[in-house]
């Protein structure tokens, strides 16, 4: 027998965002794996679901709880997975569980719904065509410095999580690493009564956050400006090196275009001009 694991997105604040299909999936599950049984118990009660079998699956218990879930799936049960808010596995428990379930050959399905990163991104006013989910930065030390250096040249819009009391310090660090004028947006208390989107530069937002905001926050930061390509002289130098090694004009142009990321026509034109 093979069971089924159902990943169910839950509201990030407003309980009215729990869709009917999520209620149906939770009501039909033999067990519900969740971060906090009290929190999820209240959500299930709001949905009119009584006597649900709740399994604790948080950052500390995920490995142990996974064994219980795999046993249940092996018995043909349906197990739903929720986190306290949003979609399981996105900066929340669930990733390791899903990997183990897939490896064991059981079915995994998803009931999509609320997502804090996506909600903050689309309301930020920053580019949405290409973006990346960064989540929480390393807390301190060399790992944090290295990650900031990597992100400083990231050209996609970035979505980060941070606690309200650390937000000002993180914004100041981002400003130092990325440039104080980089555009950003702090999304606060999304879908709740006091929802707020504060937009500005990293420097402006750091000053705003000096008095720590209340509630949950998501930070959206604009990507780095596209790096400038090599100038004509740099391309000519590379072409001469290729030609000196015996490459034909066409082959030299192809090689330099590939290595420097420039257009082949441009490389060929400069090779003919030399």
C-alpha positions as CSV (number, residue, x, y, z in Angstrom):
1,X,0.0,0.0,0.0
2,X,1.1,3.5,-0.7
3,X,-0.2,6.6,1.1
4,X,-0.3,10.2,0.0
5,X,1.4,13.3,1.4
6,X,-0.6,16.6,0.9
7,X,1.2,19.9,1.4
8,X,-1.4,22.5,2.4
9,X,-0.7,26.2,2.4
10,X,-2.4,28.1,5.2
11,X,-3.2,31.8,5.8
12,X,-0.3,34.1,6.6
13,X,-2.6,36.2,8.9
14,X,-6.2,36.5,7.8
15,X,-8.0,33.2,8.4
16,X,-10.4,34.2,5.6
17,X,-7.7,33.2,3.2
18,X,-8.1,29.5,3.9
19,X,-9.6,28.2,0.6
20,X,-12.3,25.5,0.4
21,X,-9.9,23.0,-1.2
22,X,-7.5,23.3,1.8
23,X,-10.4,22.7,4.2
24,X,-11.4,19.6,2.2
25,X,-7.8,18.3,2.2
26,X,-7.4,18.8,6.0
27,X,-10.7,17.2,6.7
28,X,-10.0,14.2,4.6
29,X,-6.5,13.5,6.0
30,X,-5.9,10.6,8.4
31,X,-3.4,12.9,10.2
32,X,-2.1,16.5,10.0
33,X,1.6,17.2,10.6
34,X,2.1,20.7,11.9
35,X,4.6,23.0,13.6
36,X,2.5,24.0,16.6
37,X,-0.4,21.7,17.5
38,X,-2.2,24.5,19.4
39,X,-1.9,27.0,16.5
40,X,-3.0,24.4,14.0
41,X,-5.8,23.2,16.3
42,X,-7.3,26.7,16.3
43,X,-7.1,26.8,12.5
44,X,-8.8,23.5,12.2
45,X,-11.5,24.6,14.6
46,X,-12.1,27.7,12.6
47,X,-12.5,25.4,9.5
48,X,-15.0,23.3,11.4
49,X,-12.7,20.2,11.5
50,X,-13.0,18.3,14.8
51,X,-11.0,15.4,16.2
52,X,-8.1,15.7,13.7
53,X,-5.0,13.6,14.6
54,X,-2.2,16.2,15.0
55,X,1.5,15.3,14.6
56,X,4.2,17.7,15.7
57,X,6.6,18.4,12.9
58,X,8.8,21.5,13.6
59,X,12.5,22.3,13.0
60,X,13.5,20.2,16.1
61,X,11.3,17.2,15.4
62,X,11.2,17.0,11.6
63,X,13.6,14.0,11.3
64,X,11.8,12.0,14.0
65,X,8.3,12.9,12.8
66,X,9.3,11.9,9.3
67,X,9.7,8.3,10.4
68,X,6.1,8.4,11.8
69,X,4.8,9.9,8.6
70,X,6.6,7.3,6.5
71,X,5.1,4.6,8.6
72,X,1.6,6.0,8.1
73,X,2.1,6.4,4.4
74,X,3.3,2.8,4.2
75,X,0.0,1.8,5.8
76,X,-1.9,3.7,3.0
77,X,-2.8,6.7,5.1
78,X,-3.2,10.3,3.8
79,X,-1.1,12.8,5.8
80,X,-1.5,16.5,5.4
81,X,1.3,18.9,6.2
82,X,0.8,22.5,7.3
83,X,3.1,25.1,8.9
84,X,2.0,28.0,11.2
85,X,1.6,30.2,8.1
86,X,2.2,30.0,4.4
87,X,3.5,27.1,2.3
88,X,5.3,24.1,4.0
89,X,9.0,23.9,3.0
90,X,9.5,27.6,2.3
91,X,11.7,28.8,5.3
92,X,9.6,26.4,7.3
93,X,9.7,22.6,8.1
94,X,8.8,20.3,5.3
95,X,11.7,20.2,2.8
96,X,13.4,17.1,4.4
97,X,10.1,15.3,4.9
98,X,9.1,15.7,1.2
99,X,12.5,14.5,0.0
100,X,12.3,11.3,2.2
101,X,8.7,10.7,1.0
102,X,9.7,11.1,-2.6
103,X,12.6,8.7,-2.1
104,X,10.3,6.2,-0.5
105,X,8.1,6.2,-3.6
106,X,5.0,7.7,-2.1
107,X,2.7,10.3,-3.8
108,X,3.2,14.0,-3.0
109,X,0.5,16.5,-3.9
110,X,0.0,20.2,-3.0
111,X,-2.9,22.5,-2.2
112,X,-1.4,25.9,-3.1
113,X,-2.4,29.1,-1.4
114,X,-1.0,32.0,0.7
115,X,2.7,32.7,0.4
116,X,4.4,35.5,2.3
117,X,7.3,35.9,-0.1
118,X,5.1,36.1,-3.2
119,X,2.7,38.5,-1.5
120,X,5.5,40.8,-0.4
121,X,7.1,40.7,-3.8
122,X,4.1,41.6,-5.9
123,X,3.2,44.5,-3.7
124,X,6.7,45.9,-3.3
125,X,6.8,47.8,-6.6
126,X,10.1,46.2,-7.5
127,X,10.8,44.0,-10.5
128,X,9.0,40.7,-10.4
129,X,10.0,39.0,-13.6
130,X,13.2,37.5,-12.1
131,X,13.5,37.1,-8.3
132,X,15.0,34.8,-5.7
133,X,13.9,33.7,-2.2
134,X,16.8,34.2,0.2
135,X,15.0,33.6,3.5
136,X,16.9,34.3,6.7
137,X,20.5,35.4,6.4
138,X,23.1,33.7,8.5
139,X,23.0,35.3,12.0
140,X,26.6,36.5,12.3
141,X,30.3,36.0,11.5
142,X,32.0,35.0,8.3
143,X,29.0,33.1,7.0
144,X,26.9,36.3,7.1
145,X,29.6,38.5,5.6
146,X,30.1,36.0,2.7
147,X,26.4,35.8,2.0
148,X,26.1,39.6,1.9
149,X,29.0,39.8,-0.5
150,X,27.3,37.2,-2.8
151,X,24.0,39.0,-2.7
152,X,25.6,42.4,-3.4
153,X,26.0,41.4,-7.1
154,X,22.7,39.5,-7.3
155,X,20.7,41.1,-10.2
156,X,17.4,39.5,-9.3
157,X,14.9,41.0,-6.8
158,X,15.6,39.4,-3.4
159,X,13.1,38.4,-0.7
160,X,14.4,38.0,2.8
161,X,12.9,37.2,6.2
162,X,13.9,39.1,9.4
163,X,12.6,39.5,12.9
164,X,11.3,43.0,13.7
165,X,13.9,43.7,16.4
166,X,16.8,42.9,14.1
167,X,15.4,44.6,11.0
168,X,17.1,48.0,11.5
169,X,20.6,46.4,11.9
170,X,20.0,44.1,8.9
171,X,18.9,47.0,6.7
172,X,22.0,49.0,7.7
173,X,24.2,46.0,6.9
174,X,22.5,45.6,3.5
175,X,23.0,49.3,2.8
176,X,26.7,49.0,3.6
177,X,27.1,45.9,1.4
178,X,24.8,46.9,-1.5
179,X,24.8,50.7,-1.4
180,X,22.6,52.9,0.8
181,X,20.5,53.9,-2.3
182,X,19.4,50.4,-3.3
183,X,15.5,50.4,-3.4
184,X,13.7,48.1,-1.0
185,X,10.3,47.5,0.6
186,X,9.3,46.3,4.1
187,X,6.0,44.4,4.1
188,X,4.5,44.3,7.6
189,X,1.6,42.4,8.9
190,X,0.4,41.3,5.5
191,X,-3.3,40.4,5.2
192,X,-3.9,41.6,8.8
193,X,-5.7,44.7,10.1
194,X,-2.5,46.8,10.2
195,X,-1.0,45.7,6.9
196,X,1.7,48.1,5.7
197,X,4.2,48.4,2.8
198,X,7.0,50.8,3.5
199,X,9.1,51.6,0.4
200,X,12.3,53.5,0.0
201,X,16.1,53.1,-0.1
202,X,17.9,50.8,2.3
203,X,19.1,53.9,4.1
204,X,15.7,55.4,4.5
205,X,14.2,52.1,5.7
206,X,17.0,51.6,8.2
207,X,16.1,55.0,9.7
208,X,12.4,54.1,9.7
209,X,13.1,50.7,11.5
210,X,15.1,52.4,14.2
211,X,11.9,52.1,16.3
212,X,11.3,48.3,15.7
213,X,8.0,47.8,13.9
214,X,5.4,45.5,15.4
215,X,4.4,42.2,13.8
216,X,5.7,40.0,11.1
217,X,7.9,41.5,8.4
218,X,9.2,40.4,5.0
219,X,11.9,42.4,3.2
220,X,12.1,42.8,-0.5
221,X,15.3,44.3,-2.0
222,X,16.0,45.4,-5.6
223,X,18.7,43.6,-7.5
224,X,22.1,45.0,-8.4
225,X,22.3,47.0,-11.7
226,X,23.5,44.7,-14.6
227,X,27.3,44.5,-14.7
228,X,28.8,46.5,-17.5
229,X,30.3,44.3,-20.3
230,X,33.9,44.5,-21.4
231,X,34.9,47.6,-23.5
232,X,36.2,47.3,-27.0
233,X,39.8,47.4,-25.9
234,X,39.4,44.4,-23.6
235,X,37.8,42.5,-26.5
236,X,40.6,43.4,-28.8
237,X,43.2,42.2,-26.3
238,X,41.4,38.8,-26.0
239,X,41.2,38.6,-29.8
240,X,44.9,39.2,-30.3
241,X,45.7,36.5,-27.7
242,X,43.5,34.0,-29.6
243,X,44.9,35.0,-33.0
244,X,48.5,34.8,-31.7
245,X,47.7,31.2,-30.7
246,X,46.9,30.4,-34.3
247,X,43.1,30.7,-34.3
248,X,41.4,31.9,-37.4
249,X,39.6,35.2,-37.3
250,X,36.2,33.4,-37.2
251,X,37.4,31.0,-34.5
252,X,38.9,33.8,-32.4
253,X,35.7,35.8,-32.6
254,X,33.7,32.7,-31.5
255,X,36.0,32.0,-28.6
256,X,36.1,35.6,-27.3
257,X,32.4,36.0,-27.6
258,X,31.9,32.9,-25.5
259,X,34.5,33.8,-22.9
260,X,33.6,37.4,-22.4
261,X,29.9,37.2,-23.0
262,X,29.8,39.6,-25.9
263,X,28.0,39.4,-29.2
264,X,29.7,37.3,-31.8
265,X,29.1,39.9,-34.5
266,X,30.8,42.5,-32.3
267,X,33.8,40.3,-31.7
268,X,34.1,39.5,-35.4
269,X,33.9,43.1,-36.4
270,X,36.6,44.1,-33.9
271,X,38.8,41.2,-35.1
272,X,38.5,42.5,-38.7
273,X,39.3,46.0,-37.7
274,X,42.6,45.0,-36.0
